[in-house]
């Protein structure tokens, strides 16, 4: 007898954007996944993506500070996960930081902005088979494209120094595996079918959700139940 179908079985690989949607609202993620709006990946293809990550990570790097960009895939607790940080920062040939950029006129930043970087750090450790203690997570927030280009140029000089320009800000955190594992473990409970999805407690999000007309939580909230 077959067991219950798990959300992970619909996709094969959990992509970074899926985790971001999950952090926004698990109900939205659930409808997106179960409606097969995402392309399913076979186990063989998932293994190939992990092998490609290893090949790219093993590519020799030069001295100084360098920026590389490629997706990071790894198996974590039996689940294939893939994220695409905007850059992996190498210092003297070793991965020392991860970078993500946002364009936002307010220059505000949120804890959720670091989700891709946090998971990418964990996957890097899994792929390399070693700890990356002290790895920096670098977030750039700029008011427009030209300001972002200015921030990137400045970051290439001092990638790990928190700094603020006239129209951009650079926030730096230190990667904490324990904190990331705790966060990701809660998220994987949904993917592995260990619990039902949990809708966002923020009703305002329903107004911009493409699944608002079919979501039972949206229907109940509008009915005042």
VOBA-1610 file (N, C-alpha, C; in pm, whole numbers, padded with zeros to 5 digits, always signed):
BEGIN
Unk+00085-00121+00000Unk+00000+00000+00000Unk+00088+00125+00000Unk+00056+00217-00089Unk+00136+00338-00098Unk+00104+00433+00016Unk+00207+00502+00065Unk+00188+00599+00171Unk+00135+00730+00116Unk+00109+00826+00202Unk+00058+00956+00156Unk+00162+01028+00071Unk+00113+01102-00028Unk+00202+01179-00114Unk+00253+01300-00038Unk+00383+01320-00041Unk+00445+01433+00028Unk+00465+01547-00072Unk+00460+01673-00028Unk+00483+01784-00120Unk+00615+01773-00196Unk+00719+01720-00132Unk+00848+01705-00202Unk+00835+01615-00323Unk+00739+01521-00321Unk+00722+01428-00433Unk+00669+01499-00558Unk+00613+01618-00542Unk+00561+01692-00657Unk+00672+01762-00733Unk+00784+01792-00666Unk+00887+01877-00728Unk+01022+01809-00745Unk+01056+01716-00658Unk+01186+01648-00668Unk+01300+01726-00606Unk+01307+01854-00633Unk+01409+01942-00577Unk+01340+02067-00521Unk+01372+02104-00399Unk+01319+02228-00341Unk+01408+02343-00387Unk+01352+02435-00463Unk+01429+02549-00512Unk+01421+02665-00414Unk+01516+02755-00426Unk+01522+02869-00336Unk+01396+02953-00337Unk+01340+02974-00457Unk+01220+03059-00463Unk+01103+02993-00392Unk+01102+02859-00387Unk+00996+02789-00315Unk+01007+02814-00165Unk+01129+02816-00114Unk+01149+02845+00028Unk+01108+02988+00060Unk+01134+03080-00034Unk+01094+03218-00011Unk+00941+03231-00009Unk+00873+03158-00099Unk+00727+03158-00097Unk+00676+03095+00032Unk+00742+02989+00076Unk+00702+02923+00201Unk+00713+03018+00319Unk+00820+03095+00323Unk+00837+03192+00431Unk+00730+03301+00425Unk+00683+03330+00303Unk+00580+03432+00285Unk+00443+03379+00327Unk+00407+03260+00276Unk+00279+03197+00313Unk+00280+03053+00265Unk+00271+02959+00359Unk+00274+02818+00322Unk+00149+02776+00244Unk+00038+02844+00266Unk-00083+02811+00189Unk-00059+02840+00041Unk+00001+02955+00011Unk+00033+02989-00127Unk+00128+02886-00187Unk+00231+02847-00111Unk+00325+02746-00159Unk+00253+02615-00187Unk+00165+02574-00097Unk+00095+02447-00112Unk+00012+02444-00240Unk-00062+02551-00267Unk-00142+02556-00389Unk-00052+02557-00513Unk+00059+02627-00505Unk+00151+02634-00618Unk+00210+02496-00648Unk+00250+02424-00543Unk+00314+02294-00561Unk+00215+02188-00606Unk+00101+02180-00539Unk+00006+02074-00569Unk-00071+02097-00698Unk-00071+02221-00749Unk-00133+02246-00879Unk-00038+02215-00993Unk+00079+02167-00957Unk+00184+02131-01053Unk+00225+02250-01139Unk+00224+02368-01075Unk+00272+02488-01144Unk+00424+02490-01153Unk+00489+02396-01081Unk+00635+02386-01086Unk+00673+02257-01157Unk+00785+02259-01226Unk+00828+02142-01302Unk+00892+02039-01210Unk+00850+01914-01222Unk+00905+01807-01139Unk+01045+01769-01187Unk+01134+01740-01093Unk+01271+01700-01124Unk+01291+01556-01078Unk+01347+01473-01165Unk+01371+01333-01130Unk+01489+01322-01035Unk+01499+01207-00967Unk+01610+01186-00874Unk+01743+01187-00949Unk+01744+01129-01069Unk+01867+01128-01148Unk+01912+01268-01186Unk+01817+01352-01224Unk+01850+01490-01258Unk+01897+01566-01135Unk+01836+01538-01020Unk+01878+01604-00896Unk+02022+01568-00862Unk+02057+01441-00877Unk+02196+01399-00850Unk+02293+01469-00946Unk+02252+01485-01070Unk+02338+01551-01168Unk+02362+01696-01128Unk+02258+01763-01077Unk+02272+01901-01032Unk+02368+01912-00914Unk+02363+01814-00823Unk+02456+01812-00710Unk+02599+01793-00760Unk+02617+01704-00855Unk+02751+01679-00911Unk+02804+01804-00982Unk+02716+01877-01049Unk+02757+02000-01117Unk+02802+02104-01015Unk+02733+02111-00902Unk+02775+02201-00795Unk+02916+02168-00748Unk+02942+02039-00727Unk+03075+01998-00682Unk+03182+02034-00785Unk+03150+02016-00912Unk+03246+02050-01017Unk+03280+02198-01014Unk+03179+02281-00999Unk+03202+02426-00996Unk+03276+02469-00869Unk+03246+02405-00757Unk+03313+02439-00632Unk+03461+02401-00635Unk+03493+02296-00708Unk+03631+02248-00713Unk+03716+02320-00817Unk+03654+02407-00894Unk+03729+02480-00995Unk+03833+02569-00925Unk+03958+02566-00968Unk+04062+02646-00902Unk+04030+02796-00907Unk+04055+02864-00796Unk+04034+03009-00789Unk+04168+03076-00766Unk+04178+03199-00807Unk+04302+03273-00791Unk+04315+03335-00653Unk+04407+03428-00639Unk+04428+03496-00511Unk+04344+03622-00505Unk+04336+03682-00387Unk+04259+03803-00370Unk+04111+03774-00351Unk+04027+03870-00385Unk+03882+03857-00369Unk+03820+03836-00506Unk+03741+03730-00519Unk+03674+03699-00645Unk+03528+03669-00620Unk+03445+03696-00721Unk+03301+03670-00713Unk+03263+03567-00819Unk+03192+03464-00778Unk+03144+03363-00871Unk+02993+03349-00854Unk+02926+03312-00963Unk+02780+03297-00955Unk+02739+03166-01020Unk+02681+03078-00941Unk+02623+02954-00993Unk+02531+02895-00887Unk+02431+02816-00929Unk+02340+02753-00833Unk+02413+02652-00746Unk+02367+02638-00622Unk+02424+02542-00528Unk+02318+02437-00497Unk+02349+02312-00531Unk+02258+02201-00504Unk+02328+02103-00410Unk+02252+02049-00315Unk+02305+01948-00224Unk+02190+01869-00166Unk+02223+01754-00111Unk+02124+01672-00041Unk+02136+01701+00109Unk+02023+01734+00171Unk+02021+01763+00313Unk+01910+01681+00377Unk+01947+01593+00467Unk+01852+01504+00535Unk+01764+01429+00435Unk+01828+01384+00327Unk+01759+01303+00228Unk+01675+01380+00129Unk+01682+01513+00133Unk+01604+01597+00043Unk+01699+01679-00043Unk+01672+01688-00172Unk+01753+01770-00261Unk+01703+01914-00256Unk+01797+02007-00235Unk+01764+02149-00227Unk+01861+02226-00318Unk+01811+02327-00384Unk+01896+02410-00468Unk+01864+02557-00454Unk+01965+02640-00432Unk+01946+02785-00422Unk+02047+02855-00512Unk+02015+02979-00548Unk+02102+03056-00639Unk+02134+03192-00578Unk+02233+03199-00490Unk+02273+03330-00437Unk+02328+03416-00551Unk+02321+03546-00535Unk+02370+03634-00641Unk+02520+03620-00661Unk+02594+03584-00555Unk+02738+03563-00571Unk+02793+03482-00455Unk+02893+03400-00486Unk+02976+03336-00385Unk+03106+03415-00382Unk+03144+03462-00266Unk+03265+03544-00254Unk+03382+03457-00210Unk+03485+03451-00293Unk+03605+03375-00261Unk+03715+03470-00215Unk+03784+03433-00111Unk+03900+03507-00064Unk+04019+03411-00062Unk+04119+03444-00139Unk+04237+03357-00153Unk+04196+03214-00192Unk+04101+03206-00284Unk+04062+03077-00339Unk+03965+02996-00258Unk+03922+03045-00142Unk+03830+02970-00056Unk+03697+03044-00044Unk+03584+02972-00044Unk+03454+03039-00027Unk+03444+03100+00112Unk+03428+03231+00118Unk+03430+03302+00246Unk+03305+03385+00271Unk+03221+03399+00170Unk+03100+03478+00187Unk+02998+03450+00078Unk+02876+03490+00104Unk+02766+03477+00009Unk+02696+03612-00001Unk+02654+03649-00122Unk+02596+03781-00143Unk+02460+03772-00209Unk+02369+03855-00162Unk+02236+03869-00222Unk+02206+04018-00232Unk+02140+04059-00341Unk+02112+04200-00364Unk+01963+04223-00381Unk+01916+04337-00335Unk+01776+04378-00348Unk+01771+04523-00394Unk+01671+04557-00476Unk+01644+04696-00510Unk+01515+04735-00439Unk+01527+04834-00354Unk+01414+04873-00268Unk+01432+05020-00232Unk+01339+05103-00273Unk+01355+05248-00255Unk+01370+05288-00109Unk+01308+05213-00018Unk+01314+05247+00124Unk+01446+05208+00190Unk+01524+05123+00123Unk+01649+05069+00175Unk+01628+04985+00302Unk+01504+04944+00326Unk+01477+04859+00441Unk+01524+04716+00413Unk+01560+04644+00518Unk+01593+04503+00504Unk+01522+04424+00612Unk+01499+04296+00582Unk+01423+04210+00672Unk+01499+04080+00692Unk+01466+04009+00800Unk+01530+03881+00826Unk+01510+03784+00709Unk+01392+03791+00644Unk+01363+03701+00533Unk+01456+03724+00413Unk+01516+03843+00404Unk+01609+03870+00295Unk+01732+03780+00302Unk+01761+03727+00421Unk+01880+03645+00440Unk+01853+03496+00419Unk+01728+03459+00389Unk+01693+03317+00380Unk+01777+03243+00275Unk+01786+03299+00154Unk+01865+03235+00049Unk+02010+03219+00092Unk+02067+03322+00154Unk+02206+03317+00197Unk+02227+03212+00306Unk+02134+03205+00400Unk+02146+03108+00510Unk+02142+02965+00457Unk+02046+02937+00370Unk+02034+02801+00316Unk+02153+02770+00225Unk+02199+02869+00149Unk+02315+02849+00062Unk+02438+02812+00145Unk+02456+02875+00261Unk+02568+02841+00347Unk+02561+02697+00394Unk+02442+02653+00431Unk+02423+02515+00476Unk+02451+02416+00363Unk+02403+02447+00242Unk+02425+02358+00128Unk+02572+02353+00089Unk+02640+02466+00102Unk+02784+02467+00073Unk+02858+02372+00166Unk+02823+02376+00294Unk+02887+02286+00390Unk+02857+02141+00356Unk+02732+02113+00319Unk+02695+01976+00284Unk+02769+01929+00159Unk+02782+02017+00060Unk+02849+01981-00064Unk+02999+01958-00043Unk+03061+02045+00038Unk+03205+02036+00059Unk+03241+01935+00167Unk+03144+01900+00252Unk+03172+01806+00360Unk+03258+01863+00470Unk+03250+01994+00491Unk+03328+02056+00599Unk+03258+02183+00646Unk+03294+02226+00768Unk+03234+02346+00825Unk+03293+02471+00761Unk+03210+02571+00750Unk+03254+02700+00698Unk+03230+02806+00806Unk+03288+02782+00921Unk+03270+02874+01034Unk+03327+03011+00998Unk+03255+03113+01035Unk+03299+03249+01006Unk+03255+03301+00871Unk+03186+03216+00790Unk+03140+03264+00660Unk+03046+03382+00678Unk+03062+03483+00592Unk+02982+03604+00599Unk+02864+03598+00502Unk+02751+03651+00548Unk+02632+03665+00464Unk+02614+03814+00437Unk+02623+03851+00311Unk+02625+03992+00273Unk+02498+04027+00196Unk+02425+04124+00245Unk+02303+04170+00180Unk+02322+04315+00135Unk+02297+04340+00005Unk+02300+04476-00048Unk+02157+04519-00078Unk+02120+04636-00032Unk+01990+04695-00065Unk+02017+04832-00127Unk+01969+04850-00250Unk+01992+04977-00321Unk+01859+05034-00369Unk+01857+05165-00390Unk+01733+05232-00429Unk+01702+05215-00577Unk+01804+05189-00660Unk+01781+05170-00803Unk+01901+05094-00862Unk+01894+05066-00991Unk+01997+04984-01056Unk+02134+05050-01052Unk+02140+05179-01080Unk+02270+05245-01081Unk+02332+05248-00941Unk+02250+05264-00840Unk+02300+05262-00702Unk+02348+05122-00665Unk+02281+05020-00717Unk+02324+04883-00691Unk+02460+04856-00755Unk+02480+04908-00875Unk+02610+04892-00941Unk+02720+04959-00859Unk+02690+05076-00804Unk+02787+05145-00718Unk+02817+05062-00594Unk+02712+05004-00534Unk+02730+04922-00414Unk+02814+04798-00445Unk+02792+04738-00560Unk+02869+04618-00599Unk+03016+04652-00620Unk+03043+04764-00683Unk+03182+04805-00704Unk+03251+04828-00570Unk+03183+04890-00477Unk+03238+04914-00344Unk+03259+04782-00270Unk+03165+04690-00288Unk+03173+04561-00218Unk+03292+04478-00267Unk+03328+04494-00392Unk+03444+04420-00444Unk+03574+04461-00376Unk+03573+04581-00317Unk+03692+04629-00247Unk+03692+04581-00103Unk+03579+04598-00034Unk+03567+04556+00106Unk+03436+04478+00123Unk+03437+04351+00084Unk+03311+04276+00079Unk+03242+04254+00213Unk+03316+04251+00323Unk+03256+04213+00450Unk+03247+04327+00552Unk+03258+04450+00503Unk+03248+04565+00592Unk+03107+04626+00581Unk+03029+04625+00691Unk+02898+04691+00687Unk+02917+04838+00650Unk+02835+04886+00559Unk+02856+05022+00510Unk+02726+05077+00452Unk+02716+05208+00450Unk+02599+05274+00392Unk+02646+05384+00298Unk+02593+05382+00176Unk+02620+05489+00081Unk+02502+05584+00078Unk+02503+05675-00017Unk+02393+05772-00026Unk+02262+05707-00069Unk+02270+05599-00146Unk+02148+05534-00195Unk+02157+05382-00187Unk+02241+05332-00097Unk+02252+05188-00080Unk+02304+05157+00061Unk+02283+05033+00103Unk+02330+04989+00233Unk+02382+04846+00222Unk+02486+04815+00296Unk+02541+04679+00299Unk+02534+04627+00442Unk+02461+04516+00460Unk+02445+04454+00591Unk+02518+04320+00589Unk+02592+04293+00693Unk+02672+04170+00699Unk+02638+04093+00826Unk+02610+03964+00810Unk+02587+03875+00923Unk+02683+03757+00912Unk+02703+03690+01024Unk+02789+03572+01025Unk+02700+03448+01018Unk+02733+03358+00928Unk+02657+03234+00910Unk+02655+03154+01039Unk+02535+03108+01078Unk+02516+03031+01201Unk+02442+02902+01164Unk+02516+02791+01153Unk+02455+02666+01108Unk+02340+02622+01198Unk+02358+02632+01328Unk+02255+02587+01420Unk+02123+02659+01397Unk+02129+02791+01380Unk+02008+02870+01358Unk+01942+02834+01225Unk+02025+02811+01123Unk+01971+02775+00991Unk+01907+02637+00995Unk+01971+02543+01061Unk+01914+02408+01070Unk+01780+02409+01142Unk+01770+02489+01247Unk+01644+02497+01321Unk+01534+02552+01231Unk+01565+02657+01156Unk+01467+02718+01066Unk+01428+02622+00953Unk+01529+02561+00890Unk+01503+02474+00775Unk+01432+02346+00817Unk+01462+02296+00935Unk+01396+02175+00984Unk+01245+02197+00996Unk+01205+02313+01045Unk+01062+02345+01055Unk+00999+02351+00916Unk+01070+02404+00820Unk+01017+02415+00685Unk+01007+02278+00619Unk+01105+02192+00644Unk+01106+02059+00583Unk+00996+01970+00638Unk+00947+01999+00758Unk+00836+01921+00812Unk+00717+01924+00716Unk+00693+02038+00655Unk+00585+02048+00556Unk+00618+01964+00433Unk+00740+01982+00379Unk+00778+01913+00255Unk+00775+01761+00271Unk+00807+01712+00388Unk+00812+01568+00411Unk+00677+01512+00456Unk+00574+01594+00458Unk+00442+01548+00494Unk+00422+01521+00641Unk+00508+01579+00725Unk+00498+01557+00869Unk+00395+01650+00934Unk+00354+01752+00862Unk+00250+01842+00912Unk+00181+01907+00794Unk+00065+01964+00819Unk-00009+02036+00716Unk+00052+02175+00696Unk+00018+02238+00586Unk+00068+02373+00562Unk+00004+02471+00659Unk+00076+02580+00686Unk+00027+02684+00778Unk+00015+02815+00703Unk-00107+02865+00686Unk-00124+02992+00614Unk-00064+03108+00692Unk-00029+03213+00621Unk+00023+03333+00686Unk-00083+03395+00775Unk-00044+03446+00891Unk-00140+03514+00979Unk-00167+03659+00936Unk-00109+03700+00822Unk-00125+03839+00775Unk-00226+03844+00662Unk-00350+03883+00688Unk-00456+03883+00585Unk-00423+03969+00464Unk-00344+04074+00482Unk-00314+04164+00370Unk-00245+04092+00255Unk-00174+03984+00286Unk-00105+03909+00181Unk-00203+03844+00084Unk-00324+03814+00131Unk-00423+03748+00046Unk-00461+03834-00074Unk-00459+03966-00057Unk-00502+04055-00163Unk-00419+04049-00288Unk-00294+04006-00277Unk-00205+03999-00394Unk-00170+03855-00431Unk-00241+03759-00373Unk-00213+03618-00399Unk-00299+03566-00513Unk-00237+03498-00608Unk-00312+03447-00723Unk-00405+03331-00688Unk-00390+03277-00566Unk-00475+03166-00524Unk-00584+03210-00426Unk-00605+03340-00415Unk-00697+03391-00312Unk-00841+03344-00334Unk-00881+03320-00460Unk-01020+03282-00486Unk-01048+03135-00456Unk-00942+03055-00442Unk-00963+02913-00414Unk-00911+02870-00277Unk-00842+02960-00209Unk-00784+02927-00079Unk-00893+02927+00029Unk-00914+02817+00099Unk-01018+02812+00201Unk-00993+02909+00317Unk-00870+02940+00344Unk-00839+03034+00452Unk-00880+03176+00414Unk-00862+03210+00287Unk-00906+03341+00236Unk-01058+03348+00241Unk-01127+03240+00200Unk-01273+03239+00198Unk-01329+03253+00339Unk-01269+03185+00435Unk-01316+03193+00573Unk-01294+03332+00632Unk-01178+03390+00600Unk-01147+03522+00657Unk-01242+03629+00602Unk-01275+03620+00472Unk-01363+03721+00413Unk-01507+03702+00461Unk-01540+03577+00503Unk-01674+03551+00553Unk-01687+03588+00700Unk-01575+03629+00761Unk-01576+03667+00900Unk-01582+03551+00996Unk-01535+03433+00950Unk-01537+03312+01034Unk-01402+03296+01104
//
